[in-house]
Amino acid sequence: MKKIIILITLIVTNSIGFSLISFMDRKDKVQDPISSKVMVALKREHNWALIQMKKMSLEEKIAQLIMIRIHSNYGQEYQDNMVALIQKYQPGGVCFFQGGPGRQISLTNRIQQVSKIPLLVSIDGEWGPAMRLDSCIIFPRQMTLGALDEQSTYLIYEMGKEIAEQCKTLGVNINFAPVVDVNNNPNNPVINSRSFGETREPVAERSILYMRGLQQNGVSACAKHFPGHGDTGTDSHASLPVIRKSRQELEDLEFYPFRKIINAGVDMVMVSHLNIPSLDSERNSISTLSFQTITMTLKKDMAFDGIVITDAMDMGGLRNSYNGGGEAEIRALLAGIDILLLPKDLSVVIPAIKKAVEDGRIPEELIDEKCLKILKFKESKGLTSFTEIPNQDLFMKMNSDNAKKIIEQVEAKALTLLKNERDILPLNEADSGDIALLHRQPEYRIHL
């Protein structure tokens, strides 16, 4: 009899326990709009990123997936308007274009102060911030770095390290470099000197050195332009390039540096506006909007789990097909993009994406997962709060003696003999009276 009573007691206790668990689960589902996957994570680890997202509206979560254009060389009215825009829509990040170091720091301090969550700040600085800003020393382009012999490639890491220091001086977290495209088309109008070369192994090795120079010194690198923009005769800023290579040909050349730099730990990959039928057979497909290209190839096949960002969404290669209304942005998110770079008007794009969620076209769980990924990335970079950026000694910091030394070493080691008509080289002592040495000092556009 005692055994029967004990058995009944255990059954009743377990039933009550399962009922309570079931009730709690139902309660969570009713009260909390955040997706089930995110709720599991929330119960497991109470970190900053999850806590922030739990406070957000749908519009704010969508805004975290957007990075907008900003300039520091425009007037006060423009700057005031940008501050107001950022305060209103709370985008996740900005990409700085033309301006100067002092003006950029001042504007960064202003926009960070009105952001509820600190902004990711990026710059397209392949040869350093001087690619966009005045008053900064100009580092060599990647083609020059590609001319270095194997014993001198360590200078690429040193250059990346120095560029990282300059970026941190400006409050920049992400540099959209290196270019890992293999430039095997001599008629390429847009990559050419921005590439390390036309052979896959050196491109991969040098890309990784540049990436490590940045990332080991606190600035995220971004490998671009996936799936590979080297073999085109068209500039995607103006129109959509078409690459008619087979999947195996892409594997053998274009994909090789991307696989290597992904395995080496690059933080971010940029997807370009390209039409590659062997990757996506849909008519007039565009890589930035292609599920087959981004999710199936980059994320699954190449096992990339970092941040996937579009190339600028205001480029002709995309906008000639998708002029506005938010359709391109919706398709990009569904394809696997995490950050939309320079999309159209925020007052149009955010409501369009929100409506796509409300209509069931985009699962809200997908927005949650992308938003959480961005917030965790910010958390990893210490962007849980903002400290004002100082602007003392800027010219010295952006034109350091160490930077000048690295540039001189690169330029000396990268000298390449292309022609030697009449065997003029090497020079000898007998020629010394007829030789003049010309040396050009670096030029600076000084306007801090």
Salt bridges, closest charged atoms under 4 A:
ASP28 OD2 - LYS43 NZ 3.00
ASP32 OD2 - LYS54 NZ 2.63
GLU45 OE2 - ARG44 NH2 3.76
GLU45 OE1 - LYS376 NZ 3.80
GLU59 OE2 - LYS354 NZ 2.56
GLU60 OE2 - LYS116 NZ 2.82
ASP80 OD1 - ARG110 NH2 3.05
ASP124 OD2 - ARG132 NH2 2.95
ASP124 OD1 - LYS224 NZ 2.70
GLU126 OE2 - ARG194 NH2 2.67
GLU126 OE2 - LYS224 NZ 2.70
ASP134 OD2 - ARG103 NH2 2.65
GLU150 OE2 - ARG206 NH2 3.32
GLU165 OE2 - LYS168 NZ 3.12
ASP181 OD2 - HIS225 ND1 2.72
GLU201 OE2 - ARG200 NE 2.95
ASP231 OD2 - LYS245 NZ 3.19
ASP235 OD1 - HIS237 ND1 2.72
GLU251 OE2 - ARG247 NH2 3.30
GLU251 OE2 - ARG259 NH2 3.06
GLU254 OE2 - LYS245 NZ 2.70
ASP301 OD2 - ARG247 NH2 2.88
ASP301 OD2 - ARG259 NH2 2.68
ASP314 OD2 - ARG69 NH2 2.80
GLU327 OE2 - ARG331 NE 2.84
GLU327 OE2 - ARG361 NH2 2.65
GLU329 OE2 - ARG319 NH2 2.58
ASP338 OD1 - LYS299 NZ 3.80
ASP338 OD1 - LYS370 NZ 3.83
ASP338 OD2 - LYS373 NZ 2.91
GLU358 OE2 - LYS354 NZ 3.94
ASP359 OD2 - LYS355 NZ 2.66
GLU364 OE2 - LYS61 NZ 3.13
ASP368 OD1 - LYS61 NZ 2.65
GLU369 OE2 - LYS37 NZ 3.82
